[in-house]
Amino acid sequence: MLELLEAIFDEVKPMLGEGKVADYIPALASVDPHQFGIAICDIEGHITSIGDADVPFSIQSISKVFNLVLAMNHYGEGMWERVGCEPSGLPFNSLVQLEYEDGIPRNPFINAGALVVSDMTQSRFASPHIGMRDFVRRLSCNDNIFANKVVADSEFEHRARNAAMAYLMKAYNNFENEVEDVLHSYFNNCALEMSCVDLARATNFLANRGYSKCADEQVLSPDQNRQVNALLATSGMYDEAGSFAFKVGLPGKSGVGGGVIAVVPGRFSICVFSPALNAVGNSHLGVAALTSLSKRINWSVY
């Protein structure tokens, strides 16, 4: 496995420095773009890593995966009445479809969908962001995971568009809690800092029919696990989901902090980190590394 990572690392490292960090979130604008790490966790829980794989970074939209899992565990199939499972075809922060589709977001990985999911967990947890933090700590076997308050506060300060989505959904009776409370929880989740090693471990249940070796816990049923992987494959990579499926062929989720997680069902989970983003907001080196991985292992869910 290390030979595989070394080959991928050497292939894509010359691209380091291409792209740009997420400067629309002020607290992320100062992140060093010349970082690059990869970690793989096989279904036995063994980690193989290279580069900056132990450097914590802001997981941002990767948090949507964990929050979705928490909601699925509490609401089951009933939650799909409030959020769909279709690709959006529009930017992740678009309000257009909400107006046309009566306040029901297309999927849980666009911002509107993630906000509805956060509204669901807000109804079930006394402190939703603490519940989320403890959940990822358990899945990653790391009790030293925290939300970066500076990042969370920075995102809350620039919350207008997300607030507009939430209030629009509230107007359609698809939002139960106070918008500001849900936004605080949502941004705290996005501001969690985890490394490639943490995320490869924490998402490993997705490669193992819902079972987490690290936590020794059946996180999702096999059928629920299949549903999450299907959503990741169709909607996990912003406007690059189709291209990512075409080139990589694996369920994946990105975040504007520079992380990308992907799943090879039955084999391993992987996380790549490099903060410089491409034009659609995905890690430039992350997508390149996973493209290289797919070619080298000659494996695709398709």
Secondary structure, DSSP 8 states (H G I E B T S, - for coil): -HHHHHHHHHHHGGGTT-SB--TTSGGGTTS-S---EEEEEETT--EEEEESTT--EE-GGGHHHHHHHHHHHHHGGGGGGTS--S---S-TT--HHHHHTTT--S-TTSHHHHHHHHHHHHHH-SSHHHHHHHHHHHHHT-TT--B-HHHHHHHHHT-HHHHHHHHHHHHTT---S-HHHHHHHHHHHHTBEE-HHHHHHHTGGGGTTTEETTTTEE-S-HHHHHHHHHHHHHHTTGGGHHHHHHHT-S-EEE-TTSEEEEEETTTEEEEEE---B-TTSSBHHHHHHHHHHHHHHT----
